Amino acid sequence: MKIFKFVCLTLFLGFSGNLLAHRPVLEYIKNQGQWHQNVAFKVNYGGGAIFLEDGGFTYTFCDPEDRAAIHDFSQWSEEQQEDFRIHGHTWKMHFVGASTPTLNGQNKFDHYYNYFLGNDQTKWASNVGIYEAVKYDELYPGVDLRCYNREANFKYDLILDPGIDPSTIKLDFEGLNSVAIEEGKLVLKTSIGEFFENAPYAYQLIDGKLKEVSCNYMLDGETVSFEFPDGYNSAYKLIIDPELIAATLSGTTGNDNYGHTATFDLAGEIYTGCISFGTGYPAT
């Protein structure tokens, strides 16, 4: 289990009012050198972030009560500000025995981000690409994985070619307080609350028609696999469709920003000063 603490840093960010346009619910942001080399893409989600890597996902989330408390940060004494910590929890999901897949962003957005993180300019990145989805090609032989979002929730589909044995897919969790199956759902218990993945939904497209396939989680220690009690037609592709839900957490899908000052210029543009922090990759 990895429990971490953040020191809250005050950053004053200036941005034009016309940059505050609506953003999609989830954005898959490509790593162009601004983050740890293990990271291929990052998605901000529910007061935390999910980092997509070749061999799995790294999840890191903040305590919602600590995040809510920071709204009053500018009103605190200097001593209170220095003592304040945001607690969080990090865990990993490993694709056991996987190949080295190719990760590609899908459906690139027109907008982009610029990152100026710290004093090391080698960690700065401009025109960083943002995508609706990310696909892992050949995660296992004959198995692709696609990450996207549905109704503000992080989604991934496992797509199996005809004849591929689904028992080769194993997901090993590291760093959780516990893992359990309750009422068909996969319950991930952390120090800051519970997450769960809904009971897996599986289906096939046969002769142009969608056919649902009965599918359950199986748990061996902290390793998850899938079973199909009624079988399926191995002559067709099989899609397995879990969904991550933050059961006790809520919040925005992006970095948290708390505005404390504002002004305007002669051109009518609005600028704000705020406290902002984003979820970084837990390198240790």
PyMOL commands that set and color helices and strands:
alter all, ss='L'
color gray80, all
select helices_A, chain A and resi 17-19+64-75+78-83+121-123+166-168
alter helices_A, ss='H'
color red, helices_A
select strands_A, chain A and resi 2-7+28-30+41-45+48-53+56-62+85-95+102-108+113-115+125-128+130-140+143-150+153-160+171-174+178-182+185-190+193-197+201-206+209-213+216-220+223-227+238-241+244-246+256-264+270-277
alter strands_A, ss='S'
color yellow, strands_A
deselect
rebuild
show_as cartoon
